[in-house]
Amino acid sequence: MTDIGVAIEALRSDARIWEQAAEDLADPASAVGPLALNGSPDVMMYGADIGIDTTYNESRAAIEDLLGKAVGYFRELADTLVSVAANYEEGEAEGATGFRQRESALEGE
């Protein structure tokens, strides 16, 4: 395998790692949503009076948002790595074709 082939495979391998990371976070991201507290039925009266449920729900929403963004960013990173690998592969193929054409032209002279 050529050096560029090794680099292309490394990009694709890294993309698979990031895609797996996105999949690994998708379940926890969706699991956080239903964990909201609904005021006094879910917390003691004193806790509701001092706003523990509100603070908890704000924290839960922030975690849900961050996990959701991480899933999206990880997938975007994986897609970008695959795209870069494809661009490298295409450029290498075009370069090789151009080289062979020039070589044939020189041999024909």
N, CA, C and O of each residue as an XYZ file, in Angstrom:
436
protein
N       0.853     -1.169      0.000
C       0.000      0.000      0.000
C       0.903      1.238      0.000
O       1.902      1.292      0.718
N       0.538      2.223     -0.812
C       1.323      3.453     -0.898
C       1.125      4.294      0.355
O       0.213      4.058      1.147
N       2.001      5.281      0.515
C       1.868      6.181      1.667
C       0.506      6.868      1.676
O      -0.126      6.996      2.724
N       0.055      7.311      0.490
C      -1.248      7.980      0.429
C      -2.364      6.986      0.747
O      -3.368      7.352      1.358
N      -2.190      5.728      0.334
C      -3.182      4.703      0.663
C      -3.284      4.474      2.158
O      -4.374      4.280      2.695
N      -2.144      4.498      2.826
C      -2.125      4.347      4.285
C      -2.827      5.535      4.937
O      -3.600      5.367      5.880
N      -2.554      6.733      4.429
C      -3.185      7.939      4.988
C      -4.694      7.913      4.779
O      -5.455      8.279      5.674
N      -5.123      7.484      3.604
C      -6.559      7.409      3.307
C      -7.239      6.399      4.231
O      -8.314      6.670      4.764
N      -6.620      5.252      4.417
C      -7.203      4.245      5.315
C      -7.232      4.748      6.756
O      -8.171      4.455      7.497
N      -6.209      5.504      7.157
C      -6.189      6.069      8.512
C      -7.336      7.060      8.695
O      -7.969      7.082      9.750
N      -7.612      7.880      7.680
C      -8.738      8.815      7.760
C     -10.056      8.057      7.904
O     -10.904      8.425      8.718
N     -10.223      7.015      7.125
C     -11.464      6.230      7.197
C     -11.587      5.502      8.532
O     -12.681      5.384      9.085
N     -10.476      5.022      9.038
C     -10.479      4.366     10.349
C     -10.867      5.358     11.442
O     -11.667      5.038     12.322
N     -10.301      6.553     11.385
C     -10.658      7.592     12.357
C     -12.137      7.955     12.240
O     -12.803      8.181     13.251
N     -12.648      8.010     11.021
C     -14.065      8.320     10.813
C     -14.946      7.275     11.493
O     -15.951      7.615     12.116
N     -14.568      6.008     11.371
C     -15.348      4.940     12.027
C     -15.330      5.097     13.549
O     -16.331      4.839     14.218
N     -14.201      5.516     14.082
C     -14.100      5.728     15.536
C     -15.040      6.842     15.971
O     -15.746      6.702     16.970
N     -15.058      7.958     15.227
C     -15.933      9.081     15.593
C     -17.403      8.719     15.411
O     -18.244      9.141     16.205
N     -17.721      7.948     14.382
C     -19.107      7.517     14.186
C     -19.545      6.606     15.335
O     -20.677      6.704     15.810
N     -18.656      5.729     15.778
C     -18.969      4.864     16.918
C     -19.168      5.696     18.187
O     -20.055      5.407     18.991
N     -18.347      6.721     18.361
C     -18.500      7.602     19.529
C     -19.859      8.294     19.494
O     -20.507      8.447     20.530
N     -20.291      8.714     18.306
C     -21.612      9.339     18.175
C     -22.711      8.350     18.545
O     -23.650      8.695     19.262
N     -22.591      7.122     18.054
C     -23.586      6.098     18.383
C     -23.599      5.800     19.881
O     -24.658      5.602     20.475
N     -22.418      5.772     20.479
C     -22.326      5.491     21.917
C     -22.995      6.577     22.755
O     -23.523      6.290     23.829
N     -22.980      7.819     22.277
C     -23.597      8.922     23.024
C     -25.077      9.107     22.708
O     -25.788      9.769     23.465
N     -25.548      8.541     21.618
C     -26.938      8.759     21.214
C     -27.928      8.234     22.255
O     -28.913      8.908     22.557
N     -27.686      7.056     22.801
C     -28.607      6.501     23.801
C     -28.639      7.329     25.084
O     -29.726      7.665     25.555
N     -27.482      7.672     25.669
C     -27.536      8.528     26.859
C     -28.196      9.879     26.567
O     -28.908     10.419     27.413
N     -27.962     10.417     25.386
C     -28.563     11.709     25.038
C     -30.083     11.615     25.045
O     -30.755     12.513     25.552
N     -30.630     10.542     24.491
C     -32.089     10.401     24.471
C     -32.643      9.967     25.826
O     -33.817     10.201     26.111
N     -31.826      9.345     26.657
C     -32.284      8.889     27.976
C     -32.434     10.028     28.973
O     -33.189      9.903     29.938
N     -31.739     11.125     28.763
C     -31.761     12.236     29.718
C     -33.090     12.990     29.665
O     -33.555     13.490     30.689
N     -33.702     13.076     28.490
C     -34.932     13.845     28.316
C     -36.046     13.516     29.292
O     -36.591     14.431     29.910
N     -36.408     12.257     29.459
C     -37.524     11.908     30.334
C     -37.226     12.038     31.830
O     -38.111     11.798     32.651
N     -36.026     12.405     32.190
C     -35.663     12.464     33.609
C     -36.028     13.791     34.278
O     -35.476     14.124     35.326
N     -36.940     14.540     33.690
C     -37.341     15.832     34.260
C     -38.129     15.643     35.557
O     -38.833     14.650     35.740
N     -37.992     16.608     36.437
C     -38.789     16.638     37.669
C     -39.978     17.554     37.444
O     -39.869     18.577     36.767
N     -41.114     17.180     38.017
C     -42.341     17.944     37.822
C     -42.826     18.582     39.114
O     -43.954     18.351     39.550
N     -41.979     19.369     39.706
C     -42.377     20.107     40.898
C     -42.619     19.235     42.111
O     -41.920     18.245     42.325
N     -43.614     19.608     42.906
C     -43.830     18.978     44.204
C     -44.101     17.477     44.166
O     -43.744     16.799     45.130
N     -44.704     16.911     43.129
C     -44.881     15.457     43.163
C     -43.545     14.694     43.140
O     -43.466     13.563     43.619
N     -42.505     15.316     42.583
C     -41.228     14.623     42.429
C     -40.185     14.988     43.478
O     -39.177     14.295     43.607
N     -40.407     16.053     44.223
C     -39.445     16.460     45.260
C     -40.202     16.817     46.533
O     -41.402     17.091     46.506
N     -39.486     16.807     47.630
C     -40.125     17.204     48.889
C     -40.565     18.662     48.790
O     -40.032     19.428     47.987
N     -41.519     19.027     49.594
C     -42.053     20.379     49.559
C     -40.959     21.422     49.761
O     -40.937     22.436     49.062
N     -40.055     21.188     50.704
C     -38.979     22.151     50.961
C     -38.088     22.282     49.725
O     -37.661     23.383     49.376
N     -37.814     21.162     49.070
C     -36.998     21.197     47.853
C     -37.662     22.022     46.767
O     -37.000     22.800     46.080
N     -38.976     21.854     46.611
C     -39.701     22.642     45.618
C     -39.704     24.112     45.999
O     -39.587     24.981     45.135
N     -39.838     24.396     47.286
C     -39.854     25.789     47.746
C     -38.553     26.518     47.422
O     -38.573     27.705     47.096
N     -37.427     25.820     47.509
C     -36.148     26.493     47.243
C     -35.690     26.319     45.789
O     -34.610     26.776     45.415
N     -36.508     25.663     44.984
C     -36.229     25.577     43.550
C     -35.301     24.468     43.114
O     -34.674     24.554     42.058
N     -35.208     23.419     43.926
C     -34.328     22.310     43.535
C     -34.794     21.697     42.214
O     -33.971     21.341     41.370
N     -36.091     21.575     42.035
C     -36.595     20.987     40.795
C     -36.226     21.839     39.582
O     -35.865     21.307     38.532
N     -36.315     23.150     39.728
C     -35.953     24.055     38.634
C     -34.469     23.956     38.312
O     -34.085     23.857     37.146
N     -33.640     23.983     39.343
C     -32.192     23.873     39.144
C     -31.844     22.540     38.496
O     -31.038     22.482     37.568
N     -32.454     21.475     38.989
C     -32.217     20.143     38.424
C     -32.625     20.106     36.952
O     -31.865     19.627     36.109
N     -33.827     20.612     36.639
C     -34.313     20.576     35.260
C     -33.438     21.404     34.326
O     -33.224     21.022     33.175
N     -32.933     22.533     34.813
C     -32.021     23.339     33.992
C     -30.725     22.574     33.726
O     -30.202     22.593     32.611
N     -30.219     21.910     34.744
C     -28.994     21.112     34.585
C     -29.233     19.938     33.645
O     -28.410     19.654     32.774
N     -30.360     19.260     33.825
C     -30.701     18.131     32.963
C     -30.831     18.578     31.510
O     -30.350     17.898     30.603
N     -31.475     19.711     31.290
C     -31.635     20.231     29.928
C     -30.281     20.592     29.315
O     -30.050     20.361     28.128
N     -29.391     21.158     30.127
C     -28.053     21.507     29.633
C     -27.281     20.248     29.242
O     -26.613     20.221     28.208
N     -27.372     19.213     30.063
C     -26.693     17.948     29.754
C     -27.276     17.332     28.484
O     -26.537     16.859     27.621
N     -28.589     17.341     28.377
C     -29.246     16.806     27.183
C     -28.788     17.562     25.936
O     -28.506     16.955     24.903
N     -28.718     18.877     26.041
C     -28.276     19.710     24.919
C     -26.827     19.408     24.538
O     -26.510     19.247     23.359
N     -25.954     19.332     25.536
C     -24.535     19.062     25.266
C     -24.329     17.683     24.639
O     -23.549     17.539     23.698
N     -25.019     16.683     25.154
C     -24.901     15.341     24.578
C     -25.419     15.315     23.138
O     -24.807     14.705     22.260
N     -26.539     15.976     22.909
C     -27.086     16.045     21.550
C     -26.136     16.736     20.585
O     -25.948     16.286     19.455
N     -25.538     17.834     21.040
C     -24.562     18.532     20.196
C     -23.338     17.668     19.943
O     -22.807     17.653     18.832
N     -22.887     16.952     20.958
C     -21.718     16.080     20.793
C     -21.996     15.014     19.738
O     -21.141     14.744     18.894
N     -23.173     14.410     19.775
C     -23.541     13.404     18.775
C     -23.463     14.025     17.378
O     -22.890     13.436     16.461
N     -24.035     15.200     17.228
C     -24.010     15.881     15.930
C     -22.602     16.232     15.479
O     -22.245     16.021     14.320
N     -21.802     16.768     16.394
C     -20.426     17.136     16.054
C     -19.597     15.908     15.695
O     -18.813     15.943     14.747
N     -19.764     14.828     16.443
C     -19.004     13.608     16.162
C     -19.366     13.059     14.782
O     -18.492     12.615     14.037
N     -20.650     13.090     14.445
C     -21.074     12.604     13.120
C     -20.555     13.519     12.017
O     -20.138     13.049     10.959
N     -20.581     14.815     12.266
C     -20.047     15.763     11.285
C     -18.550     15.532     11.079
O     -18.063     15.572      9.950
N     -17.836     15.296     12.155
C     -16.402     15.019     12.064
C     -16.161     13.737     11.268
O     -15.281     13.704     10.408
N     -16.920     12.697     11.539
C     -16.778     11.437     10.800
C     -17.052     11.651      9.315
O     -16.303     11.163      8.469
N     -18.121     12.378      8.994
C     -18.453     12.646      7.591
C     -17.352     13.443      6.900
O     -17.026     13.185      5.742
N     -16.781     14.411      7.613
C     -15.702     15.220      7.046
C     -14.471     14.370      6.771
O     -13.837     14.520      5.726
N     -14.128     13.484      7.689
C     -12.972     12.609      7.483
C     -13.180     11.695      6.271
O     -12.252     11.481      5.490
N     -14.374     11.165      6.114
C     -14.682     10.323      4.952
C     -14.567     11.145      3.669
O     -14.033     10.669      2.668
N     -15.064     12.370      3.702
C     -14.988     13.251      2.537
C     -13.544     13.588      2.176
O     -13.175     13.581      1.001
N     -12.732     13.882      3.185
C     -11.315     14.179      2.945
C     -10.620     12.958      2.346
O      -9.828     13.091      1.413
N     -10.908     11.785      2.872
C     -10.314     10.553      2.331
C     -10.702     10.369      0.864
O      -9.863     10.015      0.035
N     -11.967     10.611      0.550
C     -12.426     10.479     -0.838
C     -11.733     11.498     -1.736
O     -11.356     11.176     -2.863
N     -11.562     12.728     -1.243
C     -10.873     13.755     -2.029
C      -9.421     13.378     -2.280
O      -8.919     13.537     -3.392
N      -8.747     12.878     -1.253
C      -7.360     12.426     -1.419
C      -7.282     11.299     -2.441
O      -6.412     11.292     -3.312
N      -8.202     10.351     -2.323
C      -8.206      9.202     -3.222
C      -8.432      9.649     -4.668
O      -7.764      9.179     -5.588
N      -9.379     10.559     -4.848
C      -9.669     11.085     -6.183
C      -8.461     11.841     -6.744
O      -8.094     11.665     -7.906
N      -7.851     12.679     -5.912
C      -6.672     13.427     -6.346
C      -5.523     12.514     -6.715
O      -4.815     12.763     -7.692
N      -5.334     11.463     -5.944
C      -4.270     10.495     -6.228
C      -4.541      9.786     -7.549
O      -3.623      9.588     -8.345
N      -5.786      9.403     -7.789
C      -6.140      8.722     -9.039
C      -5.937      9.652    -10.233
O      -5.414      9.235    -11.266
N      -6.350     10.909    -10.092
C      -6.159     11.877    -11.173
C      -4.678     12.111    -11.439
O      -4.255     12.189    -12.593
N      -3.897     12.221    -10.380
C      -2.456     12.413    -10.533
C      -1.801     11.231    -11.226
O      -0.941     11.414    -12.087
N      -2.200     10.026    -10.859
C      -1.637      8.820    -11.476
C      -2.014      8.745    -12.950
O      -1.187      8.375    -13.784
N      -3.250      9.092    -13.275
C      -3.687      9.091    -14.672
C      -2.891     10.110    -15.475
O      -2.424      9.815    -16.575
N      -2.740     11.297    -14.926
C      -1.957     12.337    -15.601
C      -0.514     11.906    -15.812
O       0.065     12.155    -16.869
N       0.060     11.267    -14.819
C       1.443     10.789    -14.927
C       1.561      9.759    -16.047
O       2.483      9.826    -16.859
N       0.618      8.796    -16.093
C       0.662      7.764    -17.129
C       0.487      8.372    -18.524
O       1.132      7.937    -19.477
N      -0.380      9.371    -18.641
C      -0.582     10.026    -19.935
C       0.692     10.738    -20.388
O       1.072     10.652    -21.556
N       1.344     11.433    -19.473
C       2.590     12.124    -19.820
C       3.687     11.118    -20.179
O       4.465     11.324    -21.110
N       3.725     10.027    -19.414
C       4.720      8.989    -19.678
C       4.507      8.389    -21.070
O       5.468      8.175    -21.809
N       3.252      8.120    -21.423
C       2.938      7.577    -22.748
C       3.294      8.568    -23.844
O       3.808      8.187    -24.895
N       3.019      9.838    -23.593
C       3.339     10.867    -24.585
C       4.842     10.954    -24.803
O       5.297     11.105    -25.937
N       5.612     10.860    -23.734
C       7.072     10.926    -23.849
C       7.621      9.696    -24.572
O       8.564      9.806    -25.355
N       7.041      8.542    -24.315
C       7.491      7.316    -24.973
C       7.160      7.326    -26.457
O       7.857      6.705    -27.259
N       6.092      8.034    -26.823
C       5.670      8.097    -28.217
C       6.486      9.068    -29.047
O       6.391      9.055    -30.274
N       7.273      9.895    -28.419
C       8.069     10.885    -29.168
C       9.243     10.286    -29.852
O       9.999     10.996    -30.516
